């Protein structure tokens, strides 16, 4: 038996012991994790700078502060989440009381991505811990420094029968997925997601998929163009565009297109200067192959801003591409980089129809002050989450579930929703033994039949 399969078995036995289910155990280990994050904070910032070129500010705001808030939110609400929830009981089942109870699923496999390698590893782990589970974690091999740090933090601080981070150099995806889990939580691309879904089906394992897709961003003629330009410029260049909920393409009303583009260009200059490749606040592309893919996407395009790159330092300047339509190669797959395709529209209904025919996105953005349009988009378009008159901020709320729909994912988390996703919701009816209802038992005569018909 391989080491990873041995650890899976040990985690299952540890879970069966019941120790992870108590509130004190969950609370104590969440506080321990919070303490570790504080201790290793400088190391986390350095690792993210080495792997992705993130500034300390961006790394702290986008990876550490969210996580600290998630832990605090879980600790503040854990006692309430664990309580039984009283439910109504139908009259035919009386005398009885009904309630639901959340219990942990068991052994969880968490597979995290490279774009936010610390946050998207630890965030689902917080949900797993709050729910009373054990966890095995697979980090990304593309972010070596952050993965090495996470492995040190966790494996040196928690028993491996409770939480264990695998060594990417020693355990393959295939070996890992040959194990039997109670829940697999995966964040990443759709091709690997399909493979994981196939493997999970072999054991009927619960599966959560956090993927991505081409998240549209509409700027209506009624929008505050200054606000829209700043929000989109920030969201499209955060982590050099390598964000699953970044606005993937921009749809501009023809009446405001030229004015908006000037404001978008100015915002990018204000953020990163006239030479963004030299900006200390601008992150790098994860590796050379990803940079080459982005450069090829720009071949033959109408570039109206940016487009320059630095292969040695793995940087691509924020780039605006005009004259794009839905047949353009930029519209084939999620861009996952700082390229901003511009689609111009004259009729919003036509553009909504075009979006609706495409795979359901992880996020949807709309800049508008027209309530009728806001209602039309929010109630009629399919997506995982949305933000009106801003970008990305919807995922920062512990009160809102974060997750996709269809090709962009299944299952969600953050706050209470993460607690629920890593739990089994048990339905329980507790019948009183003091009163017997014998009408349901045979033999059945006409008197019982007529009585039950009258009763129901």
C-alpha positions, 0 to 999 in steps of 0.5 A: 500500500502506498503512503497516500493510501495509508494516510487516507485509511488513517484519516478515515479511522481518525474521523470514525473516532469522532474526535473531529466532530466536537466544537472544541476540536474544530474551534481549537484547530481553526484558531491554530491555523489562524495563528500559523498564518500570522506567524508565516505571513512574511514567508507567504508574501515572499513565496507569492512574490517569487511564484507570481510576482505579486506585490505585498499589497496585492498578495495580502489583500487578495490572498491573506486578508480574505482568509483571515476574515473567513476564519474569523467568520467561521469561529464567530458562527460555528456554535450556531451552525452546529445546532439542530435546525427545527423543522415543521412536522406534518399532521399525519406524523404527529406526535413528533418533532422534526429537525435537520442536523449537519454532520461532517462528510469524512475524508476530503481531498482538496485540489488547489490551483496555481493562480491564488495558490495560498487562498484557494488552498486554505479557504476550502480547508477552513470550510472542511475544518469548520465542518469537522472533517479530515483533509488531504491537500494537493497544491499546484506544482506550478507554484513551487515556493508557495506549495513548499511553504504550505506543506511545511506549515501544515505537515509540521503543525497538524497530525497527518491523520487529520490534515496532510499536504502531499508532496507534488514530486512524489504523488501523481494526480492518478495515484491520488485520485485512485484513493476513496474519499467522501468528498473531492473539492477541485479548483482549476480548469475544465479538462482536469475537472472532467477527469476528476468527475469521471474518477469520482463517479467510480466511487460515487464520491461527492464532488465540488468543482470550482472552474471558470469560463468567460465571464462577460462584462457589460457597460451600458450607456447609463453607466458611470464611465469613470467608475466602470473604467477603474473597476474593470482596469483593476479586475482585469489586471489583478494578478495579471488577469489570472483570476477565474472571476475576472471580466473576460470580455467587455461589451460596450454600448456603441454610444459610449464606446470611445469615451469609455475606452479613453477612460479605461486607457487612462486608468491603466496608465494611472495604475501602472504608469506608461511602462507597466512591465516595470511596475512593482505593482503588476504581477507576472504570468505564471510561466513561459508557456502561458505567456506564449499562449497569450502572445499568440492570441494577440497575433492579427488582432487590432491592439489599441493599447498595450500588447508589449511583453517581457519574456525574461520576466514573464510579463505581458502589458495590459492590452486592449483589443478592439473590433472583436466579435464572438467568432474571434479566437479570443472568444474561444476559451477563457483568456486568463491574462491581461487581455481585454477584448472589446465587443461593441453593441447597438442592441442589448437584447441581441447581445444578451441572446449571444451571451445566453447561447454560450457556456454559463459563466462563473461571474457576470458584470453589469455597469448600469444605472437603468433598473429595468436593464439590471432586472432583465440581466439578473433575472434572465441570464445564467451565471454563478455570481454577479456584481453590478457596478463593480467587479470581483467584490461579490466573492469577498463576502462571507454571506454570499455563496461562491460557485459556478453553474454547469461548465463553470462548476458545481457546489459552492463555499464561503462562510455558512455555504462552505460549512454546508457544502462540506457537510451531510444534511441529515433529516431526523424525525423524533416520534413520541412513544407516548401516543400510538397511532394504529390506523396505519397498521393492517388489517385495513377495513372499510372503516379505516379506509374511509377514516384515512380519506376523510383525515387526509 
